[in-house]
Amino acid sequence: MCGSSASNAYGSAGTVKAIVSPPIATAPSIPVSNEALLWPDVESAVSREWTDAHVSVLLEESVAILAPTSGGTYIDCTAGAGGHASAILAASAPDGRLLAIDQDPSMLAIARERLTPYGDRGRCVLGSFGEVAEIAHDRGIAQANGIMFDLGVASPHLDDPDRGFSFQRDGPLDMRMAHDGRPSAADLVREMTFDELARVFRDYGEEPAARRIARTIVADRVRRPITRTVELADLVARLGARGGRVHPATRVFQALRIAVNDELGQLERGLAQAHEILAPGGVVAVIAFHSLEDRIVKQFLAERARDCVCPPRIPVCVCDHRATIQILIPGGLVPNEREIAANPRARSARLRAGRRVGALSVR
Ligand SMILES: C[S@@+](CC[C@H](N)C(=O)[O-])C[C@H]1O[C@@H](n2cnc3c(N)ncnc32)[C@H](O)[C@@H]1O
């Protein structure tokens, strides 16, 4: 698990003790607690049928921090199976509106079906959150009161061997979340140079045996390129670093997935664009699943939460820079043990959030 509740501002069982106040928006004060009974509609939105597709992580906490209100406008940048999206719509009844974005048409189809009960309050759009501002503007949304990111892949991605995300099931080495012409993982493994492969495994997977694995791939592919997930998993199991609780192929598969989908670049662009279109008092909430994502989110919030950006050698502030974000959960929030027991995929999640303060940039 990524961090622990003891090391941040939260008490046991993930209960939030201190969300920075006072809120600028007129959001109702809602207790953020895994124990909290939120809105009855939120509970019914999380029906068994849908949790079979994908169990939403930190769902109640995310909705509570976004504090949706009727009449508000919300964007779910990672619609997935529509868990967070439907909970936001339920909590913003009767008049809240939500734009749900996903780059994967098969996930968007699941989200669309799940949002059907909310009629035209929920709209689903195929696209990448790296262009969230454009997508919103094209649909007449200039500002949003809440923007949600629940990063990474959804359970159907991991569970379907044909998508090539899982090292535990044999399938084509694909890993593309969108089919927009981007190269697959097999393409990268076949075409990247030794240096490029080693850098991907090291920078995106923190794989200690990055160079050894890259060297073997490059040497072997002349004879027989790797095209299947189990072929790569077997090679990494032979050559990769051992020890720890995770399968030896975990880091290499994560690294390739990040590279195939430009996940870190998309996140940087998505956060910058979300900041542009957040209404004063609006909240951006982000759930990250590994340290590379979480570092980007943390830095994004920290940089915008600073009043002065003068170099440290200047004794008196001359920049007149003012913070545009108020950090809402210092240190972030991680799932409690009950959630992790029920959904082990939640174990590395961390929720961070910020509230937009100050003037909006003019577009
Ligand atoms: C963890 S799932 C979201 C699950 C969702 N919150 C729920 O409760 O059902 C992440 C989703 O984000 C999508 N996604 C990942 N990167 C994206 C991007 N750059 N743009 C749009 N969607 C993206 C994936 O296709 C996946 O469906």
PDBQT file of the ligand as one rigid body, heavy atoms in Angstrom, charges set to zero:
ROOT
HETATM    1  C1  LIG A 401      -9.825   3.399 -13.081  1.00  0.00    +0.000 C 
HETATM    2  S1  LIG A 401     -10.821   3.546 -14.476  1.00  0.00    +0.000 S 
HETATM    3  C2  LIG A 401     -12.109   4.636 -13.958  1.00  0.00    +0.000 C 
HETATM    4  C3  LIG A 401     -13.209   3.948 -13.232  1.00  0.00    +0.000 C 
HETATM    5  C4  LIG A 401     -14.375   4.837 -12.879  1.00  0.00    +0.000 C 
HETATM    6  N1  LIG A 401     -13.977   5.934 -12.037  1.00  0.00    +0.000 N 
HETATM    7  C5  LIG A 401     -15.473   4.042 -12.222  1.00  0.00    +0.000 C 
HETATM    8  O1  LIG A 401     -15.765   4.294 -11.047  1.00  0.00    +0.000 OA
HETATM    9  O2  LIG A 401     -16.064   3.178 -12.875  1.00  0.00    +0.000 OA
HETATM   10  C6  LIG A 401      -9.886   4.590 -15.512  1.00  0.00    +0.000 C 
HETATM   11  C7  LIG A 401     -10.527   4.865 -16.848  1.00  0.00    +0.000 C 
HETATM   12  O3  LIG A 401      -9.851   5.972 -17.399  1.00  0.00    +0.000 OA
HETATM   13  C8  LIG A 401      -9.697   5.785 -18.771  1.00  0.00    +0.000 C 
HETATM   14  N2  LIG A 401      -8.546   6.598 -19.179  1.00  0.00    +0.000 N 
HETATM   15  C9  LIG A 401      -7.250   6.397 -18.884  1.00  0.00    +0.000 A 
HETATM   16  N3  LIG A 401      -6.491   7.363 -19.422  1.00  0.00    +0.000 NA
HETATM   17  C10 LIG A 401      -7.331   8.212 -20.047  1.00  0.00    +0.000 A 
HETATM   18  C11 LIG A 401      -7.149   9.420 -20.780  1.00  0.00    +0.000 A 
HETATM   19  N4  LIG A 401      -5.932   9.954 -20.988  1.00  0.00    +0.000 N 
HETATM   20  N5  LIG A 401      -8.240  10.035 -21.267  1.00  0.00    +0.000 NA
HETATM   21  C12 LIG A 401      -9.480   9.519 -21.076  1.00  0.00    +0.000 A 
HETATM   22  N6  LIG A 401      -9.709   8.368 -20.413  1.00  0.00    +0.000 NA
HETATM   23  C13 LIG A 401      -8.654   7.726 -19.890  1.00  0.00    +0.000 A 
HETATM   24  C14 LIG A 401      -9.503   4.297 -18.944  1.00  0.00    +0.000 C 
HETATM   25  O4  LIG A 401      -9.891   3.879 -20.240  1.00  0.00    +0.000 OA
HETATM   26  C15 LIG A 401     -10.421   3.740 -17.845  1.00  0.00    +0.000 C 
HETATM   27  O5  LIG A 401     -11.681   3.413 -18.356  1.00  0.00    +0.000 OA
ENDROOT
TORSDOF 0
